């Protein structure tokens, strides 16, 4: 929480977009779950949206 005080809210939101992506990667690496095309497409859309929000 202390780190959130040091950055702008817009950038903090970008980090929250990364949570589902990191969860999918963790599930793949640590738990052996499959990464489907739908999962990869959704992750790409989340990262793209975060980039668009952060770049404006």
RODOLO-586819 format. One record per residue: x, y, z of N, C-alpha, C, O, CB in turn. Coordinates in steps of 0.2 Angstrom, whole numbers, padded with zeros to 4 digits, always signed. Glycine has a CB too. Layout:
XYZXYZXYZXYZXYZ;...
END
This chain:
+0004-0006+0000+0000+0000+0000+0004+0006+0000+0002+0011-0003-0005+0000+0006;+0010+0006+0003+0014+0012+0003+0017+0014-0004+0017+0020-0005+0020+0010+0008;+0018+0009-0008+0020+0010-0015+0015+0013-0019+0017+0017-0023+0022+0003-0018;+0009+0012-0017+0003+0015-0021+0003+0023-0020+0001+0027-0024-0003+0012-0019;+0006+0025-0014+0006+0032-0013+0011+0036-0017+0011+0042-0018+0007+0033-0005;+0016+0032-0019+0022+0035-0023+0020+0035-0031+0024+0039-0034+0028+0031-0022;+0015+0032-0033+0014+0032-0040+0007+0035-0041+0003+0035-0037+0015+0025-0043;+0006+0037-0048-0001+0040-0049-0006+0034-0050-0004+0028-0051-0001+0044-0056;-0012+0036-0049-0018+0031-0049-0018+0027-0055-0020+0021-0056-0024+0034-0047;-0017+0031-0061-0018+0028-0067-0013+0022-0068-0014+0017-0071-0016+0033-0073;-0006+0023-0066-0001+0018-0066-0003+0012-0062-0001+0006-0063+0005+0021-0065;-0006+0014-0056-0008+0008-0051-0013+0004-0054-0013-0002-0053-0010+0011-0045;-0018+0007-0058-0023+0003-0061-0020-0002-0067-0022-0008-0067-0028+0007-0065;-0014+0000-0070-0011-0004-0075-0008-0010-0071-0009-0016-0074-0005+0000-0078;-0006-0010-0065-0003-0015-0062-0009-0020-0060-0007-0026-0060+0001-0013-0055;-0015-0018-0058-0020-0022-0057-0022-0026-0063-0025-0032-0062-0026-0018-0054;-0021-0023-0069-0023-0027-0075-0019-0033-0076-0020-0038-0079-0023-0022-0081;-0013-0033-0073-0008-0038-0074-0009-0044-0069-0006-0049-0070-0001-0035-0073;-0013-0043-0064-0015-0048-0060-0017-0055-0063-0015-0060-0061-0019-0046-0054;-0023-0054-0067-0025-0060-0070-0020-0064-0075-0020-0070-0075-0031-0059-0074;-0016-0060-0078-0011-0062-0083-0005-0066-0078-0003-0072-0080-0007-0057-0087;-0003-0063-0073+0002-0066-0069-0001-0073-0066+0002-0078-0065+0004-0062-0063;-0008-0073-0064-0011-0079-0061-0011-0084-0066-0010-0090-0065-0018-0077-0059;-0012-0083-0073-0012-0088-0078-0005-0091-0079-0004-0097-0080-0015-0085-0085;+0000-0086-0079+0007-0089-0079+0009-0093-0073+0012-0098-0074+0012-0083-0080;+0007-0091-0067+0009-0095-0062+0005-0101-0062+0008-0106-0060+0006-0091-0055;-0001-0102-0064-0004-0108-0065-0001-0113-0069-0001-0119-0068-0011-0107-0067;+0002-0110-0075+0005-0114-0080+0012-0117-0077+0013-0122-0078+0006-0110-0086;+0016-0112-0074+0022-0114-0072+0022-0118-0065+0026-0123-0065+0026-0108-0070;+0018-0116-0061+0018-0120-0054+0013-0125-0053+0015-0130-0050+0017-0115-0049;+0008-0125-0057+0002-0130-0056+0001-0134-0062-0003-0139-0062-0004-0126-0054;+0005-0133-0067+0004-0137-0073-0002-0136-0077-0004-0141-0081+0005-0144-0071;-0006-0131-0076-0012-0130-0080-0010-0128-0087-0005-0125-0089-0016-0124-0077;-0015-0129-0092-0014-0128-0099-0016-0121-0100-0020-0118-0098-0019-0133-0103;-0012-0118-0105-0013-0111-0107-0017-0112-0114-0013-0114-0119-0007-0107-0108;-0023-0110-0114-0027-0111-0120-0026-0105-0125-0024-0100-0122-0034-0113-0119;-0028-0105-0131-0028-0100-0135-0033-0094-0132-0031-0088-0133-0031-0102-0142;-0038-0096-0129-0043-0091-0126-0039-0087-0120-0040-0081-0120-0049-0094-0124;-0035-0091-0116-0032-0088-0111-0027-0083-0113-0026-0078-0111-0029-0093-0107;-0023-0085-0118-0018-0081-0121-0020-0075-0125-0018-0069-0124-0013-0085-0126;-0026-0076-0128-0029-0070-0131-0032-0065-0126-0031-0059-0127-0035-0072-0136;-0035-0068-0121-0037-0063-0115-0032-0060-0112-0032-0054-0110-0041-0067-0110;-0026-0063-0111-0020-0060-0108-0017-0055-0112-0015-0049-0110-0015-0065-0106;-0017-0056-0119-0015-0051-0123-0019-0045-0123-0017-0039-0124-0014-0054-0130;-0026-0046-0123-0030-0040-0123-0030-0036-0116-0030-0030-0116-0038-0043-0123;-0029-0039-0111-0028-0036-0104-0021-0032-0104-0021-0026-0102-0027-0041-0099;-0016-0035-0107-0009-0031-0107-0010-0025-0112-0008-0020-0111-0004-0036-0109;-0013-0026-0118-0014-0021-0122-0018-0015-0119-0017-0009-0120-0018-0023-0129;-0024-0017-0116-0028-0012-0113-0024-0008-0107-0024-0002-0107-0034-0015-0110;-0020-0011-0104-0016-0008-0099-0011-0003-0102-0009+0002-0099-0012-0013-0095;-0008-0006-0108-0003-0001-0111-0007+0005-0114-0004+0011-0113+0000-0005-0117;-0013+0004-0116-0016+0010-0119-0018+0015-0114-0017+0021-0114-0022+0008-0123;-0020+0012-0108-0022+0017-0102-0015+0020-0100-0016+0026-0098-0025+0013-0097;-0010+0017-0099-0004+0020-0096+0000+0024-0101+0003+0029-0099+0001+0014-0095;-0002+0024-0107+0002+0028-0112-0001+0035-0113+0002+0039-0117+0003+0024-0119;-0007+0035-0111-0011+0042-0112-0010+0047-0107-0012+0052-0107-0018+0041-0113;
END
